[in-house]
Amino acid sequence: MEKTVTPRTRKQLQRKMLDLFIDEMEQLPRELQWVLADDLVTAFHNRLVVFMKIQSKPQLHVQFSEESIARIHK
């Protein structure tokens, strides 16, 4: 997995986040919507990098059950 996101890809992902969360963000000024979308893209990318590292190291490989995931999201 690549470590960095190109500016073009980042902008595309930001637009997708804005489209996806339009109802939740509509009360924010447009500039703050873009800041939040950028934060979401950054967080998502960072999480992917961490998961890829975990999977690449056998000793750190963790399997999550649906119950474990449900507890995490409570």
C-alpha positions in Angstrom: 0.0 0.0 0.0 1.3 3.4 -0.8 2.2 5.6 2.1 1.0 8.9 0.6 -2.1 10.0 -1.2 -1.7 12.2 -4.2 -3.3 15.7 -4.1 -5.8 14.7 -6.8 -6.8 11.5 -5.0 -7.1 13.3 -1.7 -9.4 15.9 -3.3 -11.6 13.1 -4.8 -11.8 11.3 -1.4 -12.7 14.6 0.3 -15.6 15.1 -2.2 -16.8 11.6 -1.5 -16.7 12.2 2.2 -18.7 15.5 1.7 -21.2 13.6 -0.4 -21.5 10.8 2.1 -21.9 13.0 5.2 -23.7 15.9 3.7 -26.6 15.7 6.2 -24.3 15.7 9.2 -22.1 18.5 7.9 -24.7 20.8 6.2 -24.8 23.2 9.2 -21.1 23.8 9.1 -19.6 26.6 6.9 -18.2 25.2 3.6 -14.6 25.8 4.7 -15.1 23.7 7.8 -16.8 21.0 5.8 -13.6 20.7 3.7 -11.4 20.7 6.8 -13.5 17.9 8.3 -13.5 16.0 5.1 -9.7 16.2 4.9 -9.5 15.0 8.5 -11.7 12.0 7.7 -9.5 11.1 4.7 -6.3 11.4 6.8 -7.8 9.3 9.6 -9.0 6.7 7.1 -5.7 6.5 5.3 -3.7 6.3 8.6 -6.0 3.4 9.8 -5.5 1.5 6.6 -1.7 1.9 6.9 -1.8 0.5 10.5 -4.0 -2.5 9.5 -1.7 -3.3 6.6 1.3 -3.3 9.0 -0.6 -5.6 11.4 -1.4 -8.0 8.7 2.1 -8.0 7.3 3.6 -9.2 10.7 2.5 -12.7 11.6 3.1 -12.2 15.3 0.7 -9.2 15.3 -2.0 -10.8 13.2 -5.3 -10.4 15.1 -8.6 -11.8 14.0 -11.7 -9.9 15.2 -15.0 -11.6 15.7 -18.2 -9.8 15.0 -18.8 -9.7 18.7 -15.5 -8.0 19.3 -16.1 -5.4 16.6 -19.6 -4.8 18.1 -18.1 -4.2 21.5 -15.5 -1.8 20.1 -18.2 0.3 18.5 -20.4 0.6 21.6 
